[in-house]
């Protein structure tokens, strides 16, 4: 997110005072410090004093912008969600033949890159949402809902054309695909000892997505190279 966009979305501190460029810079440093610490230790071990020290400021300054560590993480999760529209452009492409398979590859790769960039924050987001935190449930839902809607629309189109079975519910299928993508993107490094490369994961996920969306297994690699 650019600083200009951030200023449009965040206009007040915890006391309702407008944020100027300097205050926004301090807030961004605190958020980056929070993200860095989440990458190093468990969320339960991340304290306000640690965040303030990492950002070279004070705990009192932290509390000017966030009521607690959880709120800072929530704001990071919202930032991560701002990247999701790029995935919608991939889904919106034509899904026939090799072009469709390329769109599915792009979507798989985008999910993995998204999780690589925000893994610690997204893991906390999903854990808190699964534990019933409504704020984190909302940000996860709002991040994934456009992707689910657009995938479901593509599957519905394939159903109308008779390429996907009538027993397949478009939204259930879209949710299943999103769950596969999120899970594998979150833990893809754990598959490396089993001989699964990042390229293997992208290609395999792409073909699962492509077949689910279109009802077609897609061209084999040998056919594509000929």
C-alpha positions in Angstrom: 0.0 0.0 0.0 1.4 3.4 -0.9 1.7 6.1 1.8 -0.9 8.2 0.0 -3.4 5.3 0.1 -2.6 4.7 3.8 -3.3 8.4 4.6 -6.7 8.2 2.9 -7.6 5.1 4.9 -6.1 6.0 8.3 -6.9 9.6 9.3 -7.1 9.5 13.1 -5.0 8.1 16.0 -6.5 6.5 19.1 -7.5 9.9 20.5 -9.3 11.0 17.3 -6.5 13.3 16.3 -5.7 13.6 12.5 -2.6 11.9 11.3 -0.1 14.0 9.4 2.8 12.6 7.4 5.2 12.3 10.4 2.6 10.5 12.5 1.8 8.2 9.6 5.5 7.4 9.3 5.7 6.5 13.0 2.6 4.3 12.6 4.1 2.5 9.7 7.3 1.9 11.6 5.3 0.3 14.4 3.4 -1.9 11.9 6.7 -3.0 10.2 8.2 -3.7 13.6 5.2 -5.8 14.5 5.5 -7.8 11.2 9.2 -8.3 11.7 8.7 -9.7 15.3 5.9 -12.0 14.2 8.4 -13.5 11.7 10.8 -14.2 14.6 8.6 -15.4 17.5 5.2 -16.6 18.5 2.5 -14.0 18.6 2.1 -14.8 22.3 5.7 -13.6 22.8 5.3 -10.3 21.0 4.8 -7.5 23.5 4.2 -3.8 23.0 7.6 -3.0 24.6 9.3 -5.2 22.0 7.5 -3.5 19.1 8.3 0.0 20.5 12.0 -0.9 20.9 12.1 -2.4 17.4 10.6 0.8 16.0 12.9 2.9 18.1 10.1 4.6 19.9 8.2 4.2 23.2 5.3 2.0 24.4 3.4 5.2 25.0 3.8 6.1 21.4 2.5 2.7 20.4 -0.7 3.2 22.3 -1.3 6.5 20.5 -2.0 4.4 17.4 -3.1 1.0 18.6 -5.0 -0.2 21.6 -3.0 -3.5 21.8 -0.8 -5.9 19.7 -3.9 -7.6 18.3 -5.1 -4.4 16.7 -1.7 -3.8 15.1 -1.8 -7.3 13.6 -5.3 -6.7 12.4 -4.2 -3.6 10.6 -1.4 -5.6 9.0 -3.9 -8.2 7.9 -6.0 -5.5 6.3 -2.9 -4.3 4.4 -2.3 -7.8 3.1 -5.9 -8.0 1.9 -5.3 -4.9 -0.2 -3.2 -7.1 -2.5 -6.0 -9.4 -3.4 -7.5 -7.4 -6.3 -4.4 -8.4 -8.4 -5.6 -12.0 -8.2 -9.1 -11.0 -9.5 -7.5 -9.8 -12.8 -6.0 -13.3 -13.3 -9.4 -15.0 -12.7 -11.1 -12.6 -15.0 -9.1 -13.8 -18.0 -10.5 -16.3 -20.6 -10.2 -19.8 -19.2 -10.1 -21.9 -22.4 -7.1 -24.0 -23.4 -3.6 -23.0 -22.6 -4.6 -19.4 -21.8 -6.9 -20.7 -19.1 -4.1 -22.9 -17.7 -1.8 -19.9 -17.7 -4.4 -18.0 -15.7 -4.6 -20.8 -13.2 -0.8 -20.9 -12.9 -0.8 -17.2 -12.3 -3.4 -17.5 -9.6 -1.4 -20.3 -7.9 1.8 -18.4 -8.1 0.1 -15.2 -6.8 -1.2 -17.0 -3.7 2.2 -18.4 -2.9 3.9 -15.1 -3.3 1.2 -13.4 -1.2 1.7 -15.9 1.6 5.5 -15.7 1.4 5.3 -11.9 1.8 2.8 -12.0 4.7 3.0 -15.5 6.2 3.3 -14.7 9.9 0.5 -12.1 9.8 -1.8 -14.4 7.7 -1.2 -17.3 10.0 -2.2 -15.2 13.0 -5.2 -13.9 11.1 -6.5 -17.3 10.3 -5.7 -18.7 13.8 -7.6 -15.8 15.5 -10.5 -16.2 13.0 -10.7 -19.9 13.7 -10.8 -19.2 17.4 -13.8 -17.0 16.9 -12.4 -13.4 16.8 -15.0 -11.5 14.8 -12.6 -8.8 13.7 -10.2 -11.3 12.2 -13.1 -13.3 10.7 -14.3 -10.2 9.0 -10.9 -9.3 7.5 -10.3 -12.9 6.3 -13.8 -13.0 4.8 -13.4 -9.7 3.0 -10.0 -10.7 1.7 -11.2 -14.0 0.2 -14.8 -13.1 -0.7 -14.0 -11.4 -4.1 -11.8 -14.4 -5.1 -14.6 -16.8 -4.2 -17.2 -14.8 -6.0 -15.2 -14.6 -9.2 -14.1 -18.3 -9.2 -17.7 -19.3 -8.5 -18.9 -17.2 -11.5 -16.4 -18.9 -13.8 -17.5 -22.4 -12.5 -21.2 -21.4 -13.0 -20.4 -20.4 -16.6 -18.8 -23.8 -17.2 -21.9 -25.5 -15.7 -24.2 -23.6 -18.1 -22.0 -24.8 -21.0 -22.3 -28.4 -19.8 -18.6 -28.7 -19.1 -18.9 -29.0 -15.3 -21.3 -31.5 -13.7 -24.7 -30.3 -12.4 -23.9 -31.8 -8.9 -21.1 -29.3 -8.5 -22.1 -26.2 -6.4 -20.0 -23.3 -7.8 -19.5 -21.6 -4.5 -18.6 -24.8 -2.7 -16.1 -25.6 -5.4 -14.7 -22.1 -5.3 -14.3 -22.4 -1.5 -12.6 -25.7 -1.8 -10.1 -24.3 -4.3 -9.4 -21.3 -2.0 -8.8 -23.6 0.9 -6.3 -25.7 -1.1 -4.5 -22.6 -2.3 -4.3 -21.1 1.2 -3.1 -24.3 2.9 -0.5 -25.2 0.3 0.7 -21.6 0.0 1.1 -21.3 3.8 3.1 -24.5 4.2 4.7 -25.1 0.8 8.2 -25.0 2.3 7.4 -28.1 4.4 6.9 -30.1 1.2 10.4 -29.4 -0.1 12.0 -32.3 1.9 9.6 -34.5 0.1 11.0 -33.4 -3.3 8.1 -31.0 -4.1 9.5 -27.8 -5.7 7.8 -24.5 -5.8 7.3 -25.1 -9.6 5.7 -28.5 -8.9 3.3 -26.9 -6.5 2.3 -24.1 -8.8 1.7 -26.5 -11.7 -0.2 -29.1 -9.7 -2.4 -26.4 -8.0 -3.0 -24.8 -11.4 -4.2 -28.0 -13.0 -6.6 -28.7 -10.0 -8.0 -25.2 -10.3 -8.3 -25.4 -14.1 -10.0 -28.8 -14.1 -12.5 -27.6 -11.4 -13.3 -24.4 -13.1 -13.5 -25.7 -16.7 -14.2 -29.4 -16.4 -11.2 -30.0 -18.7 -7.9 -31.6 -17.6 -6.0 -29.2 -19.7 -3.2 -29.8 -22.2 -0.4 -32.0 -21.2 3.0 -30.4 -21.0 4.3 -32.5 -23.9 1.4 -31.2 -26.1 2.1 -27.6 -25.0 5.8 -27.9 -26.0 5.2 -29.4 -29.4 
